[in-house]
Amino acid sequence: MSLKALFEEDELDPKREALDLMTSYHSTIRFLEYFQAAIFDREQQQHSLLSVYRNYLYNLGLINTHDDYPRIVGGRADNPNEKQAIRNLKFPMGLGSLAAYMSINLGIAKEIASDKIPNKISDKLKSDWYFNEFDIIEDEAFKNPPILRVITRLRNAVSHHNFKLRIPLSLTHESDIKDQVEVTFYDKDPKGKEFFAKARFRVVEKLMEKLRNSVYSFHTCPVFDGDFSKHDAITNYVAECFEHFSRSYTGKGLKFEGVIGLSPKDAIEVLAKTGYFEISKSDYLMHEVRFSLNGKKCDAQYIDIPYIGYNRWGNILIEDELYPMGEYPMEWMLTHEKSPLCRLDKKILSMLDLALASRTE
């Protein structure tokens, strides 16, 4: 049996199925919009979940009479809309959500993460990318296709709607829909070589998370796990963030060399060169950030890093004003507009780009 015949083993028409997935996802979006409005609208907050769900069904055009309400919300037992209503509520409403999930996290993510996907194969890589948890991966062009090849074929299958979502009888006993749904993929390359793969959605989701994290691990700061009681905890964390983001620049010859605290005298000299002096008091110190490009030192750049004053623990002084940092001080530092570390990720990426440009101009 050819791989295409294996993919087309059931008789369901893929175009009609696509319309069903689109309708299901349409219901998903309406559901989220309707319930979000009910959560944040003060008038609707007083309504019961049951009444909100009934109104949701009514606005979808699924409810024409009282008898159309599904049994789960008080309708009659033999309601023809029962199965449709229940399906609309699965994960959170239907298979359309799973299809849209794959379209974003396989179809789009592959395009922006392709340079970070290994173009080789090994037992360890198969395990790292969850290929060993697939039921089937067959490529007529390769006995052991590399990671990038398989991701590309899966992406093609999703983008061209050559995939199917099924709940086989053998999996109906599973309690979670992610474990019930079986996904099959089919693709044909320009040379006519066919590809077929099959896995539970749970496995596909793990692969998509791996793909997503291969991109976004470079665009978010690592989690702070230091001890604020130590005087250098914040400085060490900032250095860790610089090290984290600079990894994606190593191929361009750029290297992060460290963060060095400046003495008050040196900080004043740096400020003097800018022609700007801040006369207010703040709980942060200026630090020099050092980079090298192809072994040569780059021009110095500077960043202010806060410190915790022990005489006002839990608060920080910025421009003569005292701010409470709440239960999560580092989150406050990374997000509050008055903090010198606000949007630290953007600051670091901007400094990396500037260091790179300083040697290429």
C-alpha positions in Angstrom: 0.0 0.0 0.0 1.3 3.4 -1.0 1.7 6.1 1.7 -1.0 8.2 0.0 -3.4 5.2 0.1 -2.5 4.7 3.8 -3.4 8.4 4.4 -6.7 8.0 2.5 -7.7 4.8 4.1 -11.0 6.2 5.4 -13.7 7.6 3.0 -14.3 11.0 4.6 -13.9 13.8 2.1 -11.1 16.2 3.2 -12.8 19.3 1.9 -16.0 18.7 3.8 -13.9 17.8 6.8 -12.0 21.1 6.5 -15.3 23.0 6.5 -16.3 21.2 9.6 -13.0 22.1 11.3 -13.6 25.8 10.3 -17.1 25.7 11.7 -15.8 24.2 14.9 -13.1 26.8 15.3 -15.6 29.5 14.5 -17.6 28.2 17.5 -14.5 28.2 19.6 -13.7 31.9 19.0 -17.4 32.9 19.6 -17.3 30.9 22.8 -14.2 32.6 24.1 -15.5 36.1 23.1 -18.8 35.5 24.7 -17.4 34.1 28.0 -14.7 36.7 28.2 -17.4 39.4 27.9 -19.4 37.7 30.6 -16.3 37.7 32.9 -15.4 41.4 32.5 -18.9 42.9 31.9 -20.3 44.0 35.3 -23.9 43.3 34.3 -23.2 39.9 32.9 -21.0 38.9 35.9 -24.3 38.3 37.8 -25.5 35.7 35.3 -25.0 32.0 35.8 -22.7 30.0 33.6 -25.8 28.1 32.4 -27.5 31.2 31.2 -24.3 32.5 29.5 -23.9 29.2 27.7 -27.5 29.2 26.6 -27.1 32.7 25.2 -23.9 31.6 23.4 -25.8 28.8 21.7 -28.6 31.2 20.8 -26.2 33.6 19.2 -24.6 30.9 17.2 -28.0 30.2 15.6 -28.1 26.7 17.0 -31.1 27.5 19.2 -34.5 28.2 17.6 -36.9 26.9 20.3 -36.6 25.9 23.9 -36.4 22.2 22.8 -33.2 23.0 21.0 -31.2 23.4 24.2 -28.9 20.4 24.8 -29.7 18.1 27.6 -26.6 19.2 29.5 -28.2 22.6 30.0 -31.7 21.5 30.7 -33.0 20.5 27.2 -34.8 17.3 26.3 -32.8 14.0 26.1 -33.1 13.4 22.3 -32.1 16.9 21.2 -30.4 16.7 17.8 -28.0 19.6 18.9 -26.7 17.6 21.9 -23.7 16.1 20.1 -22.8 19.4 18.4 -23.1 21.4 21.6 -20.9 18.9 23.5 -18.3 18.8 20.7 -18.2 22.7 20.7 -17.1 22.5 24.3 -14.2 20.1 23.9 -10.7 21.5 24.2 -12.3 23.9 24.8 -14.9 23.3 22.1 -13.9 21.1 19.1 -11.3 19.6 16.8 -11.2 23.0 15.0 -9.2 24.3 17.9 -6.6 21.5 17.5 -6.4 22.2 13.8 -5.8 25.9 14.4 -3.3 25.0 17.1 -1.3 23.0 14.6 -1.6 25.6 11.9 0.1 28.2 14.1 2.6 26.0 15.9 3.7 23.8 13.0 2.7 25.9 9.9 4.1 29.2 11.1 6.6 28.3 13.8 8.6 26.1 11.4 9.2 29.1 9.1 10.6 31.4 11.9 12.6 28.6 13.7 14.0 26.7 10.7 17.6 28.0 11.4 17.4 26.5 14.9 16.2 23.0 13.9 19.0 20.5 13.5 19.4 19.1 10.0 20.7 15.8 11.2 19.4 12.7 13.0 20.5 10.5 16.0 18.8 8.5 18.7 19.2 11.4 21.1 17.7 13.9 18.6 14.8 11.5 18.0 14.1 11.4 21.7 14.6 15.2 22.1 12.1 16.0 19.3 9.7 13.2 20.4 10.0 11.3 17.0 10.3 8.0 19.0 6.8 8.6 20.3 5.2 8.8 16.9 3.4 5.6 15.8 4.7 6.0 12.2 7.2 8.3 10.4 7.9 7.1 6.8 9.7 9.1 4.1 10.4 7.5 0.8 13.4 9.8 0.2 15.2 8.9 3.5 15.4 5.8 5.6 16.2 8.0 8.7 15.1 11.6 7.7 16.8 14.4 9.6 14.9 16.5 12.1 14.5 19.5 9.8 13.2 17.2 7.0 10.5 15.7 9.1 9.4 19.1 10.6 9.2 20.5 7.0 7.1 17.6 5.8 4.7 18.0 8.8 4.5 21.7 8.1 3.7 21.1 4.5 0.9 18.6 5.4 -0.7 21.2 7.8 -0.3 24.1 5.4 -1.9 22.1 2.5 -4.5 20.5 4.6 -3.1 17.0 4.1 -3.7 16.0 7.7 -6.6 14.3 9.5 -7.8 14.4 13.1 -9.6 11.2 14.2 -10.7 9.6 17.4 -10.4 5.8 16.7 -12.4 3.4 18.8 -9.2 2.1 20.4 -8.7 5.5 22.1 -12.2 6.4 23.1 -11.5 5.2 26.7 -8.9 7.9 27.2 -10.1 10.7 29.5 -8.4 13.6 27.8 -9.1 14.6 24.2 -5.4 15.1 23.6 -4.9 11.4 24.2 -8.0 10.4 22.2 -7.2 12.3 19.0 -4.9 10.6 16.4 -3.3 12.8 13.8 -2.1 11.6 10.4 0.0 13.7 8.0 0.7 13.2 4.3 3.1 15.1 1.9 4.7 14.7 -1.5 7.9 16.5 -2.3 8.8 18.0 -5.8 10.5 14.8 -6.8 7.3 12.8 -6.0 8.7 11.2 -2.9 5.8 10.6 -0.4 5.8 11.1 3.4 3.4 9.7 6.0 3.3 10.1 9.8 0.9 9.3 12.6 0.8 10.2 16.3 -1.6 11.1 19.1 -2.2 14.8 19.4 -0.5 14.7 22.8 2.8 13.8 21.1 2.3 16.4 18.3 1.7 19.0 21.0 5.0 18.1 22.7 6.8 18.4 19.3 5.2 21.8 18.8 6.2 23.0 22.2 9.8 21.9 21.4 9.6 23.9 18.2 8.1 27.0 19.9 10.7 27.0 22.7 13.5 26.7 20.2 12.5 30.2 19.1 11.1 31.9 22.1 13.8 30.8 24.6 15.9 33.6 22.9 13.2 36.2 23.2 12.3 36.1 26.9 14.4 36.6 30.0 15.3 33.4 32.0 13.4 32.9 35.3 15.1 34.6 38.3 16.0 32.0 40.9 18.5 34.0 42.9 18.4 35.2 46.5 17.5 38.9 46.9 19.3 38.9 50.3 22.6 38.7 48.5 24.0 42.0 47.4 25.1 40.8 43.9 21.9 38.8 43.1 20.4 41.3 40.7 23.7 42.1 39.0 24.3 38.3 38.5 20.9 37.9 37.0 21.3 40.7 34.6 24.6 39.2 33.5 22.8 35.8 33.1 20.3 37.5 30.8 23.0 39.0 28.7 24.7 35.6 28.4 21.3 34.1 27.5 20.5 36.5 24.7 24.0 36.7 23.3 24.1 33.0 22.4 22.2 33.6 19.2 24.9 36.1 18.2 27.9 33.9 18.6 27.7 32.8 15.0 28.3 36.4 14.0 31.5 36.6 16.2 29.9 38.6 19.0 30.7 37.6 22.5 29.4 39.0 25.8 32.4 39.6 28.1 30.7 40.7 31.3 29.0 43.4 33.4 31.3 45.6 35.5 30.1 48.0 38.2 31.4 51.5 38.0 32.6 53.6 40.9 30.7 56.8 41.6 33.6 58.8 40.1 33.6 56.8 36.9 29.8 57.0 36.6 29.9 60.8 36.9 32.6 60.9 34.1 30.3 58.8 31.8 27.4 61.1 32.6 29.5 64.2 32.0 30.2 63.0 28.4 26.4 62.9 27.8 25.9 66.4 29.1 23.1 65.1 31.4 23.1 64.9 35.2 20.4 63.3 37.3 20.3 65.0 40.7 17.6 62.9 42.2 18.3 59.8 44.3 17.7 56.3 43.0 18.5 52.8 44.2 20.5 51.7 41.2 24.2 51.9 40.1 25.7 52.3 36.6 27.4 49.3 35.1 29.6 48.9 32.0 28.5 46.1 29.6 31.4 44.7 27.7 31.3 42.9 24.3 33.9 41.7 21.9 33.5 41.1 18.1 35.9 38.6 16.5 38.2 39.0 19.5 38.3 42.8 19.4 36.8 44.9 22.2 33.7 46.8 21.3 32.8 50.3 22.5 31.6 50.4 26.1 27.9 50.5 26.7 26.1 51.1 30.1 23.1 50.0 32.0 21.7 50.9 35.4 21.1 48.0 37.7 18.9 48.3 40.9 20.0 47.2 44.3 17.8 46.5 47.4 18.3 49.0 50.2 18.2 47.0 53.5 16.7 50.0 55.3 13.6 49.8 53.0 13.3 46.1 52.2 10.5 45.5 49.7 10.6 49.0 48.4 12.9 50.8 45.9 13.7 54.5 45.6 13.6 55.8 42.0 14.0 59.5 41.3 13.3 60.4 44.9 10.0 58.4 44.9 9.6 55.2 46.9 7.9 52.3 45.1 6.6 49.1 46.7 7.7 46.1 44.6 5.1 43.6 45.9 5.4 39.9 46.3 7.5 39.4 43.2 10.3 42.1 43.2 12.0 40.9 40.0 8.7 40.8 38.1 8.2 44.4 39.2 11.7 45.4 38.0 11.2 43.8 34.6 7.8 45.3 33.9 7.4 48.6 35.8 8.0 51.6 33.5 10.1 53.4 36.2 12.5 50.5 36.6 15.8 50.7 34.7 15.3 47.0 33.9 11.9 47.5 32.4 11.8 45.4 29.1 15.3 44.1 29.8 15.0 41.8 26.9 14.6 44.7 24.4 17.4 46.6 26.1 19.8 43.7 25.7 18.9 42.9 22.1 19.3 46.6 21.3 22.8 46.6 22.9 23.8 43.4 21.1 22.7 44.9 17.8 24.6 48.2 18.6 27.8 46.2 19.4 27.5 44.3 16.2 27.0 47.4 14.2 29.9 49.3 15.8 32.4 46.9 14.1 30.6 46.6 10.8 30.2 50.3 10.0 
